[in-house]
């Protein structure tokens, strides 16, 4: 019986060593990940296991850890916010243009229901852009021609007068 116990303990693999990561190393891991390196490449550069890199980068951070990491990486909060706003403005602009094109197509097809759905989507995107990019500021990105603000009541009245035989459905 004693032989079985000894045999069982001798064939099991040794426990993994838990590697503690200092805030400086954590900041370096984040920097390397931001450059697009894979976990294995990061592990080789830093000299820790790939499992540790994966564990550290997948862990949720507390607010204090985020503030510490932000200061170690030299990230200005206001600058980061403005860069994110520019990124969102660019993508919202493309979505707004697609919604306007969809509205044009639905008008050509004389699809009233599709037009109402497209106008509703455009209105929602307009609200999102107002909240995201600054209240009251229209989403316009450099190089893209500015489209006029859409007043939906006026648009619907113009469409009703242009196509009197079309029935609006709720």
N, C-alpha and C positions, 0 to 999 in steps of 0.2 A: 504494500500500500504506500509505503514511504517512497519506493522507487517511482511510482506513478506521479506523485506530487513533485518530485525532483525533475522528472522528465518533462512535465507540463510547464514548469517555470523555466527550464533551460531552452525550450523550443520557442517560447514567446519572444517577440522582438522587444528591444528596449523601448522605454517610453520616450516620446519626443521631448526635446528640450524646448521650453517656452522662451522665445526671444522677446525681451522688452525693447520697445522702440522709443527712443527719446524724441522730444518735439522737433529737434533739429533734423533728425533722420526722417521723421514723418514729413516734414516740409520738403526734404529732398525727394522722397518718394512721390509726393504730389507733383513736384516740379517735373520729374522724369515722366510721370504718367501724362501730364499735360502736353509734353512734347510728342506723345504718341507711342511711347515705348511699350512693349508687351511686358507682362509680369516677369517672365523669365529673364528678359534683358535687364530689367530694373534690379532683380535679385543678383545677377552677376555683377552689375556695376557697384551696388552697395555692399555686397558680401554677406547677404542673408538669404534664407531659403525663399523659394517661390511661394510657399504656403504662407509665410509671414507677410510677404508683400500683399498677397491676396487678402489675408485677414485684415491687415491694417487699412488697405484702401477700400474695403467693402464695409468697414465699421462706420456707423452713424456717429457724427461728432456732436458734442454739446456746444452751446453758444460760446462758452469760454474757450473751448478748443478751436472753434472757428475764428474767434477774434485773435487768438494767439497765432494760429496758422496764417491768417491774413497779415499780421504784422511781420511775421518771419519771411513771408513771401514778398513783402513790400507792396501789397495791393491797397490802393486808395479806394475806399468804399464809394465815394462820390464818382470817381472815374469809372469804376466797375459798373455802377448803376447806369451811367450815361452810355457806356459801351453796350450794355444789355438793351437799353432803350433803342439805340440805333439799330441793333440786330433785329429786335422785334418790329421796329418801324419798317424795315426793309421787307420782311416777310409778310407783314400785314398789308403793305402796299401791293404786293403781288397778289394776295388773296382778294383784295378789294377790286383790283383790275379784272381778275377772273370772274368775280361776281357781276361786275358791270358788263363784261362780255356775255355772260350767261343771260343777263336781262335782255341785252340786244338780240340774242338768238331766240329767246322765248317770245319776244315781240314779233320777230320775223315769222316764227312758227304759229303765231296767234294762239299760243298756249297760255290761257289766263291763269290757270292753277299753277303752272310752272313759274310764271312771272311773279305771282304772289309769293311763292316759296323763295325764289331768287331775291326778291326785294326784301323779304324778311331776313334772309341770310346776310344781305348787304347791310341792313340796319344793325344787326347784331355785331358784325365786324366793325362797323363805324363806332358803336358803343365801346367795344373792346379797345379799339385804337385810341379813343378818347381817354379811357382809363389808364392805358399803358403808357402812352407817349406824352401825355400831359393833357389835362382837361381843357377842352376847347381848341386844342391844336390839331389841325387836320394832318393826316399822315401823308406826307409828300417827301419823296426821296430824290436826291440829286439825280439829274439825268432823265427823270421820268416826267412827262408833261402832266401838269396839274389838271385834274378834272374838277369841275365845279362841285360844290357841296350839293348833296341830294336832299331835296325836300320831298318826302314821300307822298304827302297829301297832294302837292302840286303835280308830281309825277303821275299819280293815279288819275287825277282829274284830266290831265292832258291825254292819257291813254284812253280814258272813257270817251272823251270828245273825239279822238282820232279813230277809235274803233267802237262806234255806238252799238253794233250788233253783238259784241263780246259780252258774255255774262260773267261777272265776278262771283266766285264761289268761296265760301268761308272754309 
